[in-house]
Amino acid sequence: MADNLSTTSYALLGLLNFDSVTSNDGLTGYELKQRSDSTLRFYWVSPAMSQIYTELTRLNRVGLVKPISTRNGRRTTRRYRITPVGLQSLHEWLRTSEVDFPVLKHPVALRLLMGHLMDPEEVTAMLASYVRRLAERRVDLQGVRDSLGEVEMFRFPAMVADWGLAYYDAESDIVGELIRRMGTSS
């Protein structure tokens, strides 16, 4: 396993691996950002554009990705592909690294913790707004899930999408119960 790689590096290797299975054209940094925004954002932090390029440079330096440059007129496009060593490193990380417990960084829970500093109506409005945003995010994720279909190659991403949908449903139920409790505590 390559030393000093971040989980984000492995996430990008995973996205590049999906490309190698579907087209093997490679992905530009911009295309990786689009993919991460449409997939990783539901369960991991979608890295900033600058972070993607930093990670690609690091991955290239240790031989886990290979840049392929093409020139079209005055414009040069650099696409990245996962290398066999990169795939081996990704496999090793998946099999041997410790699975960390997720860190909950929940801005709504943090605000609710200090709810005594707000009017009850403001707390209720904040929670209701969060439930609406959950519903919007769920619609987005349902679109991703629908696009995956029941194709065997996307079996595991589909399972992650199903997990995310269940998470949004459970989160909505929990916050709905908190809103109900706000109404009975007045």
VOBA-1610 file (N, C-alpha, C; in pm, whole numbers, padded with zeros to 5 digits, always signed):
BEGIN
Met+00085-00118+00000Met+00000+00000+00000Met+00089+00123+00000Ala+00055+00222-00080Ala+00133+00345-00085Ala+00121+00418+00048Asp+00234+00468+00095Asp+00235+00538+00223Asp+00179+00679+00208Asn+00120+00726+00315Asn+00076+00865+00327Asn-00031+00906+00227Leu-00110+00814+00179Leu-00222+00853+00093Leu-00344+00877+00179Ser-00420+00976+00141Ser-00543+01008+00213Ser-00656+00918+00163Thr-00762+00914+00240Thr-00881+00842+00196Thr-00934+00903+00067Thr-00918+01035+00052Thr-00960+01100-00071Thr-00882+01047-00191Ser-00753+01020-00172Ser-00673+00961-00281Ser-00734+00828-00324Tyr-00769+00747-00227Tyr-00828+00617-00260Tyr-00966+00633-00323Ala-01041+00733-00279Ala-01171+00759-00342Ala-01151+00796-00490Leu-01051+00878-00520Leu-01025+00915-00659Leu-00977+00794-00739Leu-00893+00710-00678Leu-00852+00587-00747Leu-00974+00501-00778Gly-01067+00495-00685Gly-01190+00418-00709Gly-01270+00474-00824Leu-01281+00607-00832Leu-01353+00667-00944Leu-01281+00641-01076Leu-01149+00647-01074Leu-01072+00616-01195Leu-01087+00469-01233Asn-01098+00383-01133Asn-01118+00242-01162Asn-01251+00218-01231Phe-01356+00288-01188Phe-01486+00274-01256Phe-01473+00315-01402Asp-01396+00422-01427Asp-01375+00465-01566Asp-01302+00355-01645Ser-01204+00290-01582Ser-01128+00187-01654Ser-01217+00068-01690Val-01321+00046-01611Val-01414-00064-01639Val-01513-00026-01749Thr-01554+00100-01750Thr-01658+00141-01845Thr-01605+00192-01978Ser-01493+00269-01976Ser-01447+00325-02104Ser-01295+00323-02120Asn-01223+00337-02010Asn-01077+00343-02008Asn-01021+00461-02087Asp-01100+00566-02108Asp-01050+00686-02173Asp-00970+00771-02076Gly-00988+00747-01947Gly-00928+00832-01846Gly-01020+00950-01818Leu-00993+01018-01710Leu-01074+01133-01671Leu-00984+01253-01646Thr-01030+01369-01683Thr-00959+01492-01649Thr-00987+01522-01502Gly-00911+01614-01445Gly-00938+01657-01309Gly-01078+01713-01296Tyr-01120+01789-01397Tyr-01255+01846-01396Tyr-01360+01735-01397Glu-01341+01633-01480Glu-01437+01521-01485Glu-01439+01444-01354Leu-01322+01430-01290Leu-01319+01367-01157Leu-01399+01449-01057Lys-01387+01580-01065Lys-01463+01667-00975Lys-01612+01650-00999Gln-01653+01644-01126Gln-01796+01622-01156Gln-01842+01488-01101Arg-01763+01384-01120Arg-01801+01251-01069Arg-01810+01252-00917Ser-01713+01315-00853Ser-01717+01316-00706Ser-01835+01396-00655Asp-01867+01507-00725Asp-01983+01586-00684Asp-02113+01508-00701Ser-02119+01423-00802Ser-02244+01350-00827Ser-02251+01217-00752Thr-02142+01176-00691Thr-02144+01047-00619Thr-02094+01061-00476Leu-01970+01103-00458Leu-01909+01105-00325Leu-01983+01196-00228Arg-02042+01303-00277Arg-02104+01401-00188Arg-02215+01342-00102Phe-02267+01227-00139Phe-02375+01169-00061Phe-02325+01094+00062Tyr-02197+01057+00065Tyr-02149+00977+00178Tyr-02006+01009+00216Trp-01939+01096+00145Trp-01803+01135+00174Trp-01790+01280+00132Val-01685+01344+00170Val-01665+01483+00132Val-01621+01487-00014Ser-01689+01565-00093Ser-01648+01583-00232Ser-01532+01682-00232Pro-01414+01639-00276Pro-01297+01727-00266Pro-01308+01850-00355Ala-01240+01955-00312Ala-01233+02077-00392Ala-01148+02049-00516Met-01166+02131-00617Met-01091+02116-00741Met-00942+02116-00715Ser-00894+02208-00632Ser-00751+02215-00602Ser-00702+02087-00534Gln-00786+02029-00448Gln-00748+01906-00380Gln-00739+01790-00478Ile-00827+01787-00575Ile-00822+01682-00676Ile-00690+01687-00751Tyr-00650+01806-00795Tyr-00524+01818-00868Tyr-00404+01786-00779Thr-00410+01826-00652Thr-00303+01791-00558Thr-00292+01640-00543Glu-00406+01574-00526Glu-00406+01428-00511Glu-00360+01359-00639Leu-00404+01408-00755Leu-00360+01348-00882Leu-00209+01360-00899Thr-00154+01475-00861Thr-00008+01493-00868Thr+00062+01393-00777Arg+00011+01377-00656Arg+00069+01282-00560Arg+00056+01138-00614Leu-00061+01104-00665Leu-00083+00969-00717Leu+00006+00941-00839Asn+00027+01041-00921Asn+00116+01026-01036Asn+00261+01007-00990Arg+00301+01085-00892Arg+00438+01078-00840Arg+00473+00938-00789Val+00375+00870-00729Val+00403+00736-00675Val+00359+00626-00771Gly+00321+00664-00894Gly+00294+00565-00998Gly+00158+00497-00992Leu+00062+00558-00922Leu-00070+00496-00908Leu-00167+00540-01017Val-00138+00654-01079Val-00214+00699-01195Val-00115+00737-01304Lys-00164+00739-01426Lys-00081+00777-01540Lys-00154+00886-01615Pro-00088+01003-01630Pro-00151+01108-01710Pro-00128+01084-01859Ile-00230+01107-01936Ile-00222+01097-02082Ile-00260+01236-02135Ser-00165+01300-02204Ser-00191+01434-02256Ser-00226+01425-02404Thr-00329+01499-02442Thr-00366+01510-02583Thr-00372+01658-02617Arg-00336+01687-02738Arg-00334+01827-02782Arg-00439+01847-02890Asn-00517+01952-02874Asn-00619+01989-02972Asn-00598+02137-03002Gly-00525+02165-03109Gly-00490+02304-03138Gly-00391+02353-03034Arg-00425+02462-02968Arg-00337+02518-02865Arg-00368+02462-02727Arg-00473+02384-02719Arg-00519+02334-02589Arg-00468+02193-02564Thr-00411+02171-02446Thr-00366+02039-02404Thr-00460+01990-02294Thr-00509+01869-02311Thr-00595+01807-02210Thr-00520+01690-02149Arg-00521+01685-02017Arg-00456+01576-01946Arg-00564+01490-01881Arg-00567+01363-01921Arg-00659+01266-01864Arg-00577+01170-01778Tyr-00639+01118-01674Tyr-00569+01028-01584Tyr-00634+00891-01587Arg-00549+00791-01583Arg-00594+00652-01574Arg-00528+00587-01454Ile-00599+00497-01391Ile-00540+00421-01283Ile-00442+00321-01344Thr-00328+00303-01280Thr-00229+00208-01328Thr-00253+00073-01261Pro-00191-00034-01312Pro-00202-00163-01242Pro-00153-00153-01097Val-00048-00077-01074Val+00001-00058-00936Val-00102+00018-00854Gly-00169+00115-00917Gly-00274+00190-00848Gly-00390+00099-00809Leu-00428+00011-00902Leu-00537-00084-00872Leu-00495-00178-00760Gln-00369-00224-00764Gln-00319-00312-00657Gln-00320-00238-00523Ser-00279-00112-00523Ser-00280-00033-00400Ser-00421-00013-00348Leu-00515+00012-00439Leu-00655+00028-00401Leu-00709-00102-00339His-00680-00214-00402His-00722-00344-00347His-00662-00365-00208Glu-00534-00335-00193Glu-00467-00355-00065Glu-00529-00267+00043Trp-00556-00141+00009Trp-00618-00049+00105Trp-00755-00100+00147Leu-00834-00147+00050Leu-00967-00198+00082Leu-00961-00319+00175Arg-00862-00402+00156Arg-00853-00526+00233Arg-00781-00513+00366Thr-00690-00418+00379Thr-00604-00417+00498Thr-00618-00295+00587Ser-00671-00185+00537Ser-00679-00066+00621Ser-00793-00081+00722Glu-00774-00017+00833Glu-00875-00018+00939Glu-00997+00062+00893Val-01115+00007+00914Val-01237+00079+00880Val-01269+00170+00997Asp-01255+00299+00974Asp-01280+00396+01079Asp-01430+00414+01102Phe-01463+00449+01225Phe-01601+00484+01257Phe-01626+00623+01200Pro-01742+00648+01138Pro-01766+00779+01079Pro-01767+00889+01186Val-01716+01002+01149Val-01717+01119+01236Val-01842+01199+01202Leu-01926+01217+01300Leu-02049+01294+01278Leu-02018+01442+01299Lys-02030+01516+01193Lys-02010+01661+01196Lys-02141+01719+01146His-02235+01736+01238His-02373+01765+01203His-02409+01907+01246Pro-02413+02002+01153Pro-02440+02140+01190Pro-02580+02161+01250Val-02677+02081+01211Val-02812+02097+01268Val-02812+02048+01413Ala-02746+01937+01440Ala-02738+01887+01578Ala-02663+01986+01666Leu-02557+02046+01612Leu-02482+02145+01689Leu-02570+02265+01724Arg-02649+02312+01629Arg-02739+02424+01655Arg-02849+02384+01754Leu-02899+02262+01740Leu-03003+02216+01833Leu-02947+02207+01975Leu-02822+02169+01988Leu-02757+02163+02118Leu-02767+02297+02190Met-02763+02405+02113Met-02770+02539+02170Met-02906+02604+02146Gly-03006+02520+02124Gly-03141+02569+02095Gly-03198+02658+02203His-03151+02643+02326His-03202+02728+02434His-03170+02877+02413Leu-03081+02906+02320Leu-03045+03044+02291Leu-03134+03105+02182Met-03227+03025+02131Met-03319+03070+02026Met-03461+03056+02075Asp-03552+03123+02006Asp-03694+03105+02036Asp-03735+02966+01986Pro-03830+02903+02053Pro-03875+02769+02009Pro-03921+02768+01863Glu-03984+02877+01820Glu-04030+02883+01681Glu-03911+02880+01584Glu-03801+02945+01623Glu-03681+02945+01539Glu-03620+02805+01531Val-03620+02736+01642Val-03567+02599+01644Val-03653+02510+01554Thr-03783+02521+01569Thr-03875+02442+01486Thr-03855+02475+01338Ala-03842+02602+01305Ala-03822+02644+01166Ala-03690+02588+01111Met-03586+02589+01194Met-03457+02534+01151Met-03470+02385+01120Leu-03536+02313+01209Leu-03554+02168+01189Leu-03640+02140+01067Ala-03746+02217+01050Ala-03834+02198+00933Ala-03759+02227+00803Ser-03675+02329+00805Ser-03594+02362+00687Ser-03500+02246+00654Tyr-03443+02187+00756Tyr-03353+02073+00736Tyr-03429+01955+00675Val-03549+01928+00721Val-03629+01819+00664Val-03656+01845+00516Arg-03685+01969+00480Arg-03706+02003+00338Arg-03579+01979+00256Arg-03464+02019+00310Arg-03338+01998+00238Arg-03305+01850+00227Leu-03338+01772+00330Leu-03320+01627+00321Leu-03401+01570+00206Ala-03524+01616+00192Ala-03611+01567+00084Ala-03551+01602-00052Glu-03496+01723-00065Glu-03434+01763-00191Glu-03312+01676-00221Arg-03228+01654-00121Arg-03109+01572-00139Arg-03148+01428-00172Arg-03255+01382-00111Arg-03302+01246-00138Arg-03343+01231-00284Val-03411+01333-00338Val-03451+01330-00479Val-03326+01318-00567Asp-03221+01396-00535Asp-03097+01388-00611Asp-03037+01247-00606Leu-03032+01191-00486Leu-02974+01058-00470Leu-03061+00952-00537Gln-03191+00969-00534Gln-03279+00874-00603Gln-03248+00876-00753Gly-03218+00992-00807Gly-03180+01001-00948Gly-03053+00923-00977Val-02956+00933-00886Val-02832+00854-00901Val-02865+00706-00895Arg-02947+00669-00796Arg-02982+00527-00780Arg-03053+00474-00903Asp-03146+00552-00955Asp-03220+00511-01075Asp-03125+00493-01194Ser-03025+00580-01204Ser-02931+00570-01317Ser-02843+00445-01307Leu-02824+00394-01187Leu-02742+00273-01169Leu-02817+00147-01211Gly-02947+00152-01202Gly-03029+00037-01241Gly-02993-00087-01161Glu-03006-00201-01226Glu-02975-00329-01163Glu-02860-00397-01236Val-02770-00316-01290Val-02654-00367-01363Val-02554-00425-01264Glu-02509-00546-01288Glu-02417-00614-01195Glu-02292-00533-01168Met-02240-00466-01270Met-02118-00388-01254Met-02137-00275-01151Phe-02260-00227-01136Phe-02288-00118-01043Phe-02362-00166-00919Arg-02353-00293-00891Arg-02422-00352-00777Arg-02386-00283-00646Phe-02256-00264-00622Phe-02215-00206-00495Phe-02242-00056-00487Pro-02218+00021-00593Pro-02262+00162-00586Pro-02413+00174-00564Ala-02490+00082-00622Ala-02635+00084-00601Ala-02668+00057-00454Met-02593-00035-00393Met-02616-00063-00250Met-02584+00060-00165Val-02478+00133-00200Val-02444+00256-00127Val-02557+00358-00145Ala-02609+00369-00266Ala-02720+00462-00290Ala-02842+00422-00209Asp-02872+00292-00204Asp-02984+00245-00122Asp-02962+00278+00025Trp-02841+00261+00072Trp-02805+00294+00210Trp-02830+00443+00234Gly-02786+00526+00140Gly-02806+00670+00153Gly-02952+00708+00156Leu-03032+00644+00072Leu-03175+00672+00071Leu-03238+00634+00205Ala-03198+00521+00260Ala-03249+00479+00391Ala-03203+00576+00500Tyr-03080+00625+00487Tyr-03028+00723+00582Tyr-03113+00850+00579Tyr-03140+00902+00459Tyr-03222+01024+00449Tyr-03361+01001+00506Asp-03418+00884+00482Asp-03549+00854+00539Asp-03544+00851+00691Ala-03442+00784+00746Ala-03430+00775+00891Ala-03403+00912+00953Glu-03315+00988+00890Glu-03284+01123+00940Glu-03410+01209+00940Ser-03488+01200+00836Ser-03613+01276+00827Ser-03710+01233+00938Asp-03718+01103+00962Asp-03805+01053+01070Asp-03759+01104+01206Ile-03629+01101+01230Ile-03574+01147+01358Ile-03605+01294+01379Val-03578+01375+01278Val-03599+01519+01291Val-03749+01549+01300Gly-03831+01473+01229Gly-03975+01489+01243Gly-04020+01466+01386Glu-03962+01366+01451Glu-03993+01339+01592Glu-03946+01454+01681Leu-03830+01511+01650Leu-03782+01626+01727Leu-03875+01745+01712Ile-03924+01766+01591Ile-04020+01875+01568Ile-04147+01850+01649Arg-04193+01725+01649Arg-04312+01691+01728Arg-04287+01722+01876Arg-04168+01685+01924Arg-04135+01712+02064Arg-04127+01861+02094Met-04084+01940+01995Met-04081+02087+02013Met-04223+02138+02036Gly-04318+02081+01964Gly-04457+02126+01978Gly-04517+02088+02111Thr-04467+01984+02175Thr-04524+01942+02304Thr-04451+02001+02422Ser-04336+02066+02398Ser-04259+02120+02511Ser-04295+02264+02545Ser-04380+02325+02464Ser-04414+02468+02488Ser-04503+02485+02607
//
